[in-house]
């Protein structure tokens, strides 16, 4: 699944990576563990949209890797990766929703 929040051109596209994609990705192939990747919360708007689109729970997503593609004037399209963690980014009364 590839997504984009809103229609703004500066919003990066993102996708949930499968095991086979991770093994074939040149940027991730040398990693011993995904724990070295920067983290992204299950409460992040991008992850919430993935969760709704794929009908997954927080437990299904925890530990998975999301690939973002960011447009750059110098690099063209630059990939960056985040590992999904179950920690929240806000208090319970101020949480993102679908």
C-alpha angles and dihedrals in degrees: 000000000000119000144178125193108228125342098276113130093223094059109102120235116238139193138186108244123228123216092256091051091052093051091050096044111104093208094056102034095089097051118111092200137007089227088087091064120097112263132241124194125239085235094062111116092239092053092045090055091048090049092052095043095048096035092234132148129230089258091054091053101041111112094011122125125240121201118211123193112209122191115232132180092219102034099033101217115003121194121215130179137214132188114225115237129187096232117114125238097209143032115275092256093054104045127140116251137195 
